[in-house]
Amino acid sequence: MRERLRAAGLADIVEKVEARERLTFDDGVRLFETPEFLGVGWLANRERERRHGAKTYFNHNLRLEATNVCEASCLFCSFARLKEGMAGAHTASVEQILDRLRARAGEPLTEVHMVNGLHPELPFSYYLDLLRGLKGVRPGIHLKCFTAVEIAFFADHYGKTDRQVLEELRAAGLDSLPGGGAEIFAPRVRKKISYDKCDGDRYLSVHRTAHALGMRTNMTMLYGHIETLAERVDHILQVRAIQDETGGLQAFIPLAFHPDNNQMRKLPAPTATDTLRTHAVARLLLDNVDHIKAYWISTSVELAQTALWFGADDLDGTVQEETIYHMAGSTTPAALSTDQIERIIRDAGREPIERDTLYNVVRVPAA
C-alpha cells in the first residue's frame, strides 16, 4: 500500500504521518481528491491503531428530543417545525421527558443526550427544570445536552451572555455539550443552508466558553451536500485549531447529509466511499483529537463497521429514541442494545469497550 501511495504522489504525506508531523490544508485537500481511496483508508487506520489498537468505544445512552419546534429554517432539516400546532410539531412537558428516563430504570444508562429545536415560546426555566428533573430521577447520569446553536439561541432570546447561559445550565445539572449544529463553518455554505441560526464563529465561541468552564464537548461536520472539499478541510482545521487552544474536545463526528423530507431533497446522499474517506481524512488531520466517531445512525450500521478500518474508533452508543436522522430518511434501527453493538464491533474484527461520556472505561465485555 505504501507503494500505491507513493505512485499517487502522496509519499510526502505518508512521511509526515509517520514522523507525526502536522498535515496542512493542502495535504487535506489532496487526501480528499486522490483516487487512491484505499491508501488513504490504510494510512488513517494505521493512525487509529497507533492510538487505540483494536479498541472500539461505545456507551449506553438515551437520546431525547424535548421539542422540534424551531424558529430556524435550515434547508437540510427534516426534524423541525416552525410553530406549535403545525403537523408533526411536538413539545413534551418536563414530566413527559422525565417519564422516558424513569421507564428505563432497569437499564445501566450512563448518559442522556438531548438536543432540541429553537423554540421561541418556552421559558428558560423549562430547560433548567429538565436538567434538574433528569438528575433527580437518576443522580449519577451524565447530561450531554443542548448544542452550541441552542446555547447561542438561549443567550440571545433570554437576554444573557453565552457564559451566563452555560453557568446556569451547569448549575442545574448540565455536564457537557454535544457537537451538533456545526454543519459547515464556511460562511458561503452556512448562508445558503442555515442562514438564520448562529454562524460558525459563534458556534466555536460557545465551545471555547464551555471549555473555559471546565466542560468537555464534541464537534461535528455535516458533509455531502453543497460544500466543497476545500470547505470540509477548512472546517476540520478550525476544529483542530480550537483543540490546540483549549484541549476541551473529546471527539469529532462526521455526519452524513440525508436528503429525504427536507428542502434539499433533490441532492443525492453522500456515497459510501465519500463517508469512509471523510472519516479517514478527519483522523489524519485531527492529530490532537483522540476520538473519531462513526455515528451508526447517520452512516448505516454496515458502513460504520467499515469506518472502524478507516480511522474511526467509536460507534457512539445505544442511542434509543432518535428521531432527527430517521425523519430525514435514515433506515437504521431506532436503537441498538449493548449486546448488539458488541456483536457489531466484534464482527468488524474490533474489540468492544463500553465507556462513559468522558471515555472512562465502564466495562470490557467478555469475548
C-alpha positions in Angstrom: 0.0 0.0 0.0 2.9 2.3 0.7 4.0 1.9 -3.0 0.5 2.8 -4.2 0.5 5.9 -2.1 3.9 6.8 -3.5 2.6 6.2 -7.0 -0.3 8.5 -6.2 2.1 11.3 -5.3 1.4 11.1 -1.6 4.7 9.9 -0.3 5.3 13.2 1.5 2.1 12.8 3.4 3.0 9.3 4.4 6.3 10.6 5.7 4.6 13.4 7.7 2.2 11.0 9.3 4.9 8.6 10.2 7.0 11.4 11.7 3.9 12.7 13.5 4.3 16.0 11.6 1.1 18.0 11.3 -0.7 17.9 7.9 -1.6 21.1 6.2 -4.7 22.4 4.4 -3.2 21.4 1.0 -2.5 18.0 2.4 -6.1 17.6 3.4 -7.4 18.6 0.0 -5.0 16.1 -1.7 -6.3 13.3 0.6 -9.8 14.1 -0.4 -9.0 14.4 -4.1 -6.7 11.5 -4.7 -8.1 8.5 -6.4 -6.1 6.3 -4.1 -9.1 5.9 -1.7 -7.9 2.6 -0.1 -4.5 4.0 0.5 -6.0 7.0 2.4 -8.0 4.5 4.5 -4.9 2.4 5.2 -3.0 5.4 6.4 -5.8 6.5 8.6 -6.2 3.0 10.0 -2.5 2.9 11.0 -3.0 6.2 12.9 -6.2 4.8 14.5 -4.4 1.6 15.6 -1.4 3.6 16.9 -3.7 5.4 19.2 -6.3 2.7 20.1 -5.2 -0.6 18.7 -8.3 -2.7 18.1 -10.4 -1.0 20.8 -13.7 0.5 19.7 -15.7 2.5 22.2 -19.5 2.8 22.8 -21.7 3.9 25.6 -25.2 3.0 27.0 -27.0 6.2 26.3 -30.5 7.6 25.7 -31.3 10.2 23.1 -34.1 12.6 24.0 -35.6 15.5 21.9 -38.0 17.5 24.0 -39.2 19.8 21.3 -38.9 20.0 17.5 -40.5 23.5 17.3 -37.7 25.7 15.9 -37.6 29.2 14.6 -34.6 28.4 12.3 -35.3 27.2 8.8 -32.3 25.1 7.9 -32.7 23.6 4.4 -31.3 20.2 5.3 -33.5 19.7 8.4 -36.4 17.2 8.3 -36.9 17.4 12.1 -38.0 21.0 12.8 -41.4 22.6 12.7 -41.6 26.4 12.7 -44.6 26.7 15.0 -46.6 24.8 17.6 -49.7 23.4 16.0 -48.1 22.5 12.7 -48.3 19.0 11.5 -45.7 17.0 13.2 -44.8 19.6 15.8 -44.3 18.4 19.3 -43.2 19.8 22.7 -43.0 17.4 25.6 -43.7 18.5 29.2 -40.9 18.2 31.7 -42.8 15.3 33.3 -43.2 13.5 30.0 -39.4 13.7 29.4 -38.7 12.5 33.0 -41.1 9.6 32.4 -39.0 8.5 29.5 -36.0 8.2 31.8 -38.0 6.6 34.6 -39.2 4.0 32.1 -35.5 2.8 31.7 -34.9 2.5 35.5 -33.6 -1.1 35.0 -31.1 -0.1 32.3 -27.5 0.7 33.2 -27.6 4.0 31.3 -24.6 6.3 31.8 -25.7 9.3 29.5 -28.7 11.3 28.4 -28.1 13.1 25.1 -30.6 15.8 24.4 -30.9 18.2 21.6 -34.0 20.3 20.6 -35.4 22.9 18.2 -35.0 26.6 18.9 -38.4 27.1 20.5 -39.3 30.8 20.7 -42.1 30.5 23.3 -40.7 28.3 26.1 -39.3 30.0 29.2 -35.6 29.4 30.1 -36.9 27.7 33.3 -38.2 24.8 31.2 -34.6 23.8 30.3 -33.4 24.3 33.9 -36.3 22.1 35.1 -35.5 19.4 32.6 -31.9 19.2 33.8 -32.8 19.3 37.5 -35.5 16.7 36.9 -33.3 14.3 35.0 -30.7 14.5 37.7 -33.4 13.9 40.3 -34.6 10.8 38.5 -31.1 9.4 38.2 -28.5 11.5 40.1 -25.4 9.8 38.5 -26.5 10.2 34.9 -24.3 12.3 32.7 -26.3 15.0 30.9 -24.9 15.8 27.5 -27.5 18.4 26.3 -28.0 21.4 24.1 -25.9 22.2 21.0 -23.8 25.3 20.8 -26.6 26.6 18.5 -29.1 26.1 21.3 -26.8 27.9 23.8 -26.4 30.9 21.5 -30.2 30.9 20.9 -30.8 30.9 24.7 -28.4 33.7 25.2 -29.9 35.9 22.5 -33.5 35.0 23.3 -33.4 35.4 27.0 -31.0 38.4 27.2 -28.0 36.6 28.6 -24.4 36.0 27.6 -23.3 32.6 26.4 -21.3 32.2 29.6 -24.3 33.1 31.8 -26.4 30.5 30.0 -23.8 27.8 30.4 -23.2 28.6 34.0 -26.9 28.5 34.8 -27.4 25.2 32.9 -24.4 23.7 34.5 -25.6 24.6 38.0 -28.9 22.8 37.1 -27.1 19.6 36.1 -25.6 20.1 32.6 -22.3 18.1 32.3 -21.1 18.5 28.7 -22.2 19.7 25.2 -22.9 17.5 22.2 -21.4 18.5 18.9 -24.5 19.1 16.7 -25.2 22.3 14.8 -21.7 22.8 13.3 -22.8 21.9 9.8 -20.1 23.5 7.7 -18.3 26.6 9.1 -17.8 28.2 5.7 -19.9 31.4 5.5 -20.8 30.7 1.9 -22.4 27.4 2.7 -23.9 28.5 6.0 -25.6 31.5 4.3 -27.4 29.1 2.0 -28.3 26.2 4.2 -28.7 27.7 7.7 -28.7 31.4 7.4 -30.9 32.2 10.4 -29.0 30.5 13.2 -25.7 31.2 14.8 -22.7 31.3 12.5 -19.5 29.2 12.7 -17.6 31.7 14.7 -20.3 31.8 17.4 -20.5 28.0 17.4 -16.8 27.8 18.1 -17.0 30.6 20.7 -19.7 28.7 22.6 -17.4 25.6 22.7 -14.5 27.8 23.8 -16.5 29.2 26.6 -17.7 25.8 27.7 -14.1 24.5 27.8 -13.1 27.6 29.9 -15.7 26.5 32.4 -14.2 23.0 32.6 -16.8 21.3 30.4 -15.9 18.8 27.7 -17.6 18.9 24.2 -17.8 17.1 20.9 -17.9 18.7 17.4 -19.5 17.6 14.2 -19.4 18.3 10.4 -22.4 17.8 8.1 -20.9 16.6 4.8 -22.1 15.6 1.4 -24.4 18.5 0.3 -23.2 21.7 -1.3 -19.9 22.2 0.4 -16.6 21.9 -1.5 -13.8 19.5 -0.4 -11.7 22.6 0.5 -14.5 23.8 2.8 -14.6 20.4 4.5 -10.8 20.7 5.1 -11.2 24.2 6.4 -13.9 23.0 8.8 -11.8 20.2 10.2 -8.8 22.5 10.6 -10.9 25.0 12.6 -11.8 22.1 14.9 -8.1 21.3 15.2 -7.3 25.0 16.0 -9.8 25.2 18.8 -8.4 22.0 20.3 -5.0 23.5 20.2 -6.3 26.5 22.1 -8.5 24.8 24.7 -7.9 21.0 24.8 -11.6 20.5 25.6 -12.7 18.4 22.7 -13.3 14.7 23.1 -14.5 13.5 19.7 -15.1 14.6 16.2 -18.2 13.2 14.4 -18.7 13.4 10.6 -22.4 13.4 10.0 -23.7 12.3 6.6 -26.3 14.6 4.9 -29.6 12.8 4.4 -31.9 14.3 1.7 -35.3 12.9 2.4 -38.2 15.1 3.6 -36.3 18.4 3.5 -35.7 21.3 1.2 -32.5 19.7 -0.2 -34.2 16.5 -1.3 -33.0 16.9 -4.9 -29.4 16.3 -3.8 -28.0 12.8 -3.6 -26.8 11.4 -0.3 -23.0 11.0 0.1 -21.7 7.8 -1.2 -20.1 5.1 0.9 -16.7 5.9 -0.3 -17.2 9.6 0.5 -18.3 8.6 4.0 -15.3 6.4 4.6 -12.8 8.9 3.1 -14.3 11.7 5.3 -13.7 9.7 8.4 -10.2 8.8 7.3 -9.2 12.4 6.4 -10.6 13.6 9.7 -8.4 11.1 11.6 -5.3 12.1 9.7 -5.9 15.9 10.1 -7.1 15.9 13.7 -3.8 14.9 15.3 -4.9 16.5 18.6 -8.4 14.9 18.9 -8.4 11.5 20.5 -11.6 10.0 19.0 -13.4 9.9 15.6 -16.9 8.6 15.8 -18.7 6.6 13.1 -22.2 7.6 14.1 -24.1 4.5 13.0 -27.5 6.3 12.9 -26.0 8.5 10.2 -23.9 6.2 8.2 -25.8 2.8 8.5 -24.6 0.0 10.7 -22.7 -1.7 8.0 -20.8 1.4 6.9 -20.0 2.3 10.5 -18.4 -1.1 10.8 -16.2 -0.5 7.8 -15.3 3.0 9.1 -13.7 1.2 12.0 -10.9 0.4 9.5 -10.9 3.9 8.1 -9.9 5.9 11.2 -13.0 5.7 13.4 -12.7 4.2 16.9 -16.1 5.0 18.4 -19.7 4.0 17.4 -21.5 6.4 19.8 -23.9 4.3 21.7 -27.3 2.6 22.1 -28.9 5.9 21.2 -32.6 4.9 21.6 -35.5 7.1 20.6 -33.5 9.1 18.0 -35.8 11.0 15.5 -33.7 13.7 13.8 -32.0 11.3 11.3 -34.9 9.0 10.9 -37.2 11.9 9.9 -34.6 12.6 7.2 -34.9 9.1 5.8 -32.4 7.1 7.8 -33.2 3.4 7.7 -31.0 2.4 10.6 -32.6 0.8 13.6 -34.2 3.1 16.1 -31.9 1.7 18.8 -29.3 -1.0 19.4 -28.8 -2.9 22.6 -25.3 -3.2 24.1 -25.2 -6.8 23.1 -25.9 -5.8 19.5 -23.3 -3.2 19.5 -20.7 -5.6 20.9 -21.5 -8.1 18.2 -21.3 -5.4 15.5 -17.9 -4.4 16.7 -16.6 -7.9 17.0 -18.0 -8.8 13.6 -15.9 -5.9 12.2 -12.8 -7.5 13.8 -12.5 -5.0 16.6 -12.6 -5.1 20.4 -15.7 -3.5 22.1 -15.1 -1.3 25.1 -18.0 0.2 26.9 -17.2 3.8 28.1 -18.9 6.6 29.8 -19.2 10.1 28.3 -15.8 11.1 29.4 -14.2 7.9 28.0 -13.6 6.3 31.3 -13.9 2.5 30.8 -17.2 1.2 32.3 -16.9 -2.4 31.1 -14.8 -4.6 28.9 -17.3 -7.2 27.5 -16.2 -10.8 27.8 -15.4 -12.3 24.4 
